[in-house]
C-alpha cells in the first residue's frame, strides 16, 4: 500500500495491490478508508475546510 499526500493541493492518492493488479484511488473530498489497518482519513481534517 502506498499513500501519497501533496501538500500543495488537497487530495490523497492511494495505491494498493489487488491480487495481480494495482488499484489506484484519488480522493479530493470526503474520506478515504484504509483497511487494514482500519484508519479513515478525512480530506478536510488533513487540509482544512475549503
MOPAC internal coordinates of N, CA, C and O (Angstrom, degrees):
PM7 1SCF
backbone

  N    0.0000 0     0.00 0     0.00 0    0    0    0
  C    1.4443 1     0.00 0     0.00 0    1    0    0
  C    1.5204 1   108.13 1     0.00 0    2    1    0
  O    1.2310 1   120.99 1   -45.36 1    3    2    1
  N    1.3067 1   115.72 1   134.64 1    3    2    1
  C    1.4598 1   122.49 1   172.03 1    5    3    2
  C    1.5114 1   108.49 1  -123.98 1    6    5    3
  O    1.2310 1   120.63 1   -39.79 1    7    6    5
  N    1.3039 1   116.40 1   140.21 1    7    6    5
  C    1.4538 1   122.34 1   175.57 1    9    7    6
  C    1.5127 1   107.41 1  -128.97 1   10    9    7
  O    1.2310 1   120.64 1   -60.96 1   11   10    9
  N    1.3367 1   116.39 1   119.04 1   11   10    9
  C    1.4557 1   121.82 1  -179.27 1   13   11   10
  C    1.5155 1   109.47 1  -110.16 1   14   13   11
  O    1.2310 1   121.14 1   -46.02 1   15   14   13
  N    1.3317 1   115.43 1   133.98 1   15   14   13
  C    1.4573 1   121.96 1   178.74 1   17   15   14
  C    1.5227 1   107.20 1  -125.53 1   18   17   15
  O    1.2310 1   120.51 1   -57.79 1   19   18   17
  N    1.3273 1   116.64 1   122.21 1   19   18   17
  C    1.4677 1   121.70 1   177.89 1   21   19   18
  C    1.5190 1   107.71 1  -100.60 1   22   21   19
  O    1.2310 1   119.53 1   -67.65 1   23   22   21
  N    1.3262 1   118.50 1   112.35 1   23   22   21
  C    1.4652 1   120.28 1  -176.30 1   25   23   22
  C    1.5269 1   113.44 1   -69.24 1   26   25   23
  O    1.2310 1   119.63 1   167.50 1   27   26   25
  N    1.3381 1   118.31 1   -12.50 1   27   26   25
  C    1.4636 1   120.67 1  -178.48 1   29   27   26
  C    1.5215 1   113.15 1   -84.13 1   30   29   27
  O    1.2310 1   120.33 1   159.59 1   31   30   29
  N    1.3115 1   116.97 1   -20.41 1   31   30   29
  C    1.4682 1   119.42 1   177.49 1   33   31   30
  C    1.5238 1   109.00 1  -146.44 1   34   33   31
  O    1.2310 1   120.15 1   -41.08 1   35   34   33
  N    1.3079 1   117.32 1   138.92 1   35   34   33
  C    1.4580 1   120.75 1  -176.71 1   37   35   34
  C    1.5193 1   111.91 1   -64.38 1   38   37   35
  O    1.2310 1   120.88 1   -54.25 1   39   38   37
  N    1.2879 1   115.92 1   125.75 1   39   38   37
  C    1.4482 1   120.30 1   175.91 1   41   39   38
  C    1.5110 1   111.63 1   160.97 1   42   41   39
  O    1.2310 1   121.45 1   -23.75 1   43   42   41
  N    1.3155 1   114.82 1   156.25 1   43   42   41
  C    1.4522 1   123.34 1   178.53 1   45   43   42
  C    1.5160 1   108.13 1  -125.20 1   46   45   43
  O    1.2310 1   120.33 1   -41.08 1   47   46   45
  N    1.3223 1   116.98 1   138.92 1   47   46   45
  C    1.4611 1   122.06 1   174.89 1   49   47   46
  C    1.5196 1   106.27 1  -118.27 1   50   49   47
  O    1.2310 1   120.98 1   -58.39 1   51   50   49
  N    1.3146 1   115.73 1   121.61 1   51   50   49
  C    1.4566 1   121.65 1  -174.82 1   53   51   50
  C    1.5271 1   108.90 1  -120.29 1   54   53   51
  O    1.2310 1   120.80 1   -58.05 1   55   54   53
  N    1.3382 1   116.08 1   121.95 1   55   54   53
  C    1.4663 1   122.42 1   175.23 1   57   55   54
  C    1.5259 1   107.35 1  -111.18 1   58   57   55
  O    1.2310 1   120.83 1   -44.17 1   59   58   57
  N    1.3340 1   116.03 1   135.83 1   59   58   57
  C    1.4637 1   119.02 1   175.33 1   61   59   58
  C    1.5208 1   109.58 1  -147.42 1   62   61   59
  O    1.2310 1   121.29 1   -28.93 1   63   62   61
  N    1.2997 1   115.15 1   151.07 1   63   62   61
  C    1.4533 1   121.71 1   179.17 1   65   63   62
  C    1.5288 1   108.83 1   -81.03 1   66   65   63
  O    1.2310 1   121.14 1   -46.25 1   67   66   65
  N    1.3202 1   115.42 1   133.75 1   67   66   65
  C    1.4650 1   122.31 1   176.45 1   69   67   66
  C    1.5227 1   107.28 1  -129.81 1   70   69   67
  O    1.2310 1   121.00 1   -92.64 1   71   70   69
  N    1.3246 1   115.70 1    87.36 1   71   70   69
  C    1.4543 1   120.06 1  -173.89 1   73   71   70
  C    1.5208 1   109.15 1    70.19 1   74   73   71
  O    1.2310 1   120.46 1    56.06 1   75   74   73
  N    1.3376 1   116.73 1  -123.94 1   75   74   73
  C    1.4658 1   121.17 1   179.00 1   77   75   74
  C    1.5272 1   111.99 1   -88.75 1   78   77   75
  O    1.2310 1   119.90 1   173.64 1   79   78   77
  N    1.3265 1   117.80 1    -6.36 1   79   78   77
  C    1.4677 1   122.08 1  -176.92 1   81   79   78
  C    1.5255 1   110.83 1  -103.30 1   82   81   79
  O    1.2310 1   121.16 1   -14.78 1   83   82   81
  N    1.3170 1   115.38 1   165.22 1   83   82   81
  C    1.4609 1   122.00 1   173.08 1   85   83   82
  C    1.5214 1   107.75 1  -117.66 1   86   85   83
  O    1.2310 1   120.56 1   -55.15 1   87   86   85
  N    1.3299 1   116.54 1   124.85 1   87   86   85
  C    1.4579 1   122.31 1   178.30 1   89   87   86
  C    1.5202 1   108.83 1   -97.39 1   90   89   87
  O    1.2310 1   120.68 1   -39.66 1   91   90   89
  N    1.3261 1   116.30 1   140.34 1   91   90   89
  C    1.4586 1   122.24 1   177.82 1   93   91   90
  C    1.5159 1   108.91 1  -123.36 1   94   93   91
  O    1.2310 1   120.79 1   -48.83 1   95   94   93
  N    1.3298 1   116.09 1   131.17 1   95   94   93
  C    1.4689 1   121.90 1   174.64 1   97   95   94
  C    1.5118 1   108.11 1  -123.24 1   98   97   95
  O    1.2310 1   120.65 1   -43.49 1   99   98   97
  N    1.3203 1   116.36 1   136.51 1   99   98   97
  C    1.4501 1   122.38 1   175.29 1  101   99   98
  C    1.5219 1   106.67 1  -116.74 1  102  101   99
  O    1.2310 1   120.70 1   -58.56 1  103  102  101
  N    1.3293 1   116.26 1   121.44 1  103  102  101
  C    1.4602 1   121.32 1  -176.69 1  105  103  102
  C    1.5304 1   108.62 1  -120.19 1  106  105  103
  O    1.2310 1   120.31 1   -61.27 1  107  106  105
  N    1.3333 1   117.02 1   118.73 1  107  106  105
  C    1.4627 1   120.49 1   179.58 1  109  107  106
  C    1.5297 1   112.29 1  -113.72 1  110  109  107
  O    1.2310 1   120.41 1   175.12 1  111  110  109
  N    1.3199 1   116.82 1    -4.88 1  111  110  109
  C    1.4686 1   121.37 1   174.38 1  113  111  110
  C    1.5088 1   108.17 1  -154.95 1  114  113  111
  O    1.2310 1   121.23 1   -19.79 1  115  114  113
  N    1.3144 1   115.26 1   160.21 1  115  114  113
  C    1.4584 1   119.49 1  -177.54 1  117  115  114
  C    1.5159 1   110.72 1    80.71 1  118  117  115
  O    1.2310 1   120.49 1    42.00 1  119  118  117
  N    1.3276 1   116.68 1  -138.00 1  119  118  117
  C    1.4627 1   119.91 1  -176.16 1  121  119  118
  C    1.5181 1   110.76 1  -139.97 1  122  121  119
  O    1.2310 1   121.42 1   -16.20 1  123  122  121
  N    1.3115 1   114.88 1   163.80 1  123  122  121
  C    1.4569 1   123.75 1   177.97 1  125  123  122
  C    1.5097 1   107.55 1  -124.32 1  126  125  123
  O    1.2310 1   120.36 1   -55.06 1  127  126  125
  N    1.3281 1   116.91 1   124.94 1  127  126  125
  C    1.4558 1   122.35 1   179.10 1  129  127  126
  C    1.5207 1   109.03 1   -98.01 1  130  129  127
  O    1.2310 1   120.71 1   -54.94 1  131  130  129
  N    1.3252 1   116.25 1   125.06 1  131  130  129
  C    1.4649 1   122.52 1   177.43 1  133  131  130
  C    1.5195 1   107.89 1  -108.72 1  134  133  131
  O    1.2310 1   121.12 1   -68.75 1  135  134  133
  N    1.3432 1   115.47 1   111.25 1  135  134  133
  C    1.4616 1   119.39 1  -176.95 1  137  135  134
  C    1.5223 1   109.82 1  -138.85 1  138  137  135
  O    1.2310 1   118.42 1   -67.48 1  139  138  137
  N    1.3176 1   120.62 1   112.52 1  139  138  137
  C    1.4396 1   126.10 1    -3.87 1  141  139  138
  C    1.5161 1   111.12 1   -70.66 1  142  141  139
  O    1.2310 1   119.23 1   -20.64 1  143  142  141
  N    1.2510 1   119.07 1   159.36 1  143  142  141
  C    1.4574 1   133.59 1    19.01 1  145  143  142
  C    1.5212 1   114.24 1   -99.85 1  146  145  143
  O    1.2310 1   119.38 1  -168.35 1  147  146  145
  N    1.3366 1   118.79 1    11.65 1  147  146  145
  C    1.4626 1   120.37 1   179.58 1  149  147  146
  C    1.5123 1   113.36 1    87.62 1  150  149  147
  O    1.2310 1   120.35 1  -141.61 1  151  150  149
  N    1.3209 1   116.93 1    38.39 1  151  150  149
  C    1.4659 1   122.33 1  -179.56 1  153  151  150
  C    1.5181 1   109.13 1  -113.57 1  154  153  151
  O    1.2310 1   120.19 1   -39.99 1  155  154  153
  N    1.3197 1   117.24 1   140.01 1  155  154  153
  C    1.4608 1   122.52 1   173.72 1  157  155  154
  C    1.5215 1   107.63 1  -116.18 1  158  157  155
  O    1.2310 1   120.82 1   -56.48 1  159  158  157
  N    1.3304 1   116.03 1   123.52 1  159  158  157
  C    1.4702 1   121.61 1   178.85 1  161  159  158
  C    1.5167 1   108.91 1  -108.08 1  162  161  159
  O    1.2310 1   120.21 1   -57.38 1  163  162  161
  N    1.3224 1   117.20 1   122.62 1  163  162  161
  C    1.4614 1   122.07 1   176.29 1  165  163  162
  C    1.5245 1   108.34 1   -94.84 1  166  165  163
  O    1.2310 1   120.46 1   -50.58 1  167  166  165
  N    1.3292 1   116.72 1   129.42 1  167  166  165
  C    1.4605 1   121.78 1  -178.75 1  169  167  166
  C    1.5253 1   110.42 1   -57.60 1  170  169  167
  O    1.2310 1   119.66 1   136.97 1  171  170  169
  N    1.3216 1   118.25 1   -43.03 1  171  170  169
  C    1.4680 1   121.29 1   179.63 1  173  171  170
  C    1.5224 1   112.84 1   -63.48 1  174  173  171
  O    1.2310 1   120.04 1   147.18 1  175  174  173
  N    1.3286 1   117.54 1   -32.82 1  175  174  173
  C    1.4653 1   120.82 1   177.24 1  177  175  174
  C    1.5233 1   111.63 1   -66.59 1  178  177  175
  O    1.2310 1   120.26 1   146.85 1  179  178  177
  N    1.3208 1   117.10 1   -33.15 1  179  178  177
  C    1.4551 1   120.97 1  -179.02 1  181  179  178
  C    1.5259 1   113.38 1   -84.66 1  182  181  179
  O    1.2310 1   120.51 1   146.02 1  183  182  181
  N    1.3358 1   116.63 1   -33.98 1  183  182  181
  C    1.4691 1   120.77 1  -172.72 1  185  183  182
  C    1.5178 1   112.98 1  -116.67 1  186  185  183
  O    1.2310 1   119.46 1   174.33 1  187  186  185
  N    1.3234 1   118.64 1    -5.67 1  187  186  185
  C    1.4628 1   120.89 1  -176.44 1  189  187  186
  C    1.5257 1   110.03 1    84.76 1  190  189  187
  O    1.2310 1   120.62 1   -21.70 1  191  190  189
  N    1.3029 1   116.42 1   158.30 1  191  190  189
  C    1.4605 1   121.21 1   178.45 1  193  191  190
  C    1.5329 1   109.11 1   -68.92 1  194  193  191
  O    1.2310 1   121.34 1   -39.37 1  195  194  193
  N    1.3108 1   115.05 1   140.63 1  195  194  193
  C    1.4800 1   119.49 1  -178.76 1  197  195  194
  C    1.4797 1   110.69 1  -105.23 1  198  197  195
  O    1.2310 1   120.10 1   180.00 1  199  198  197

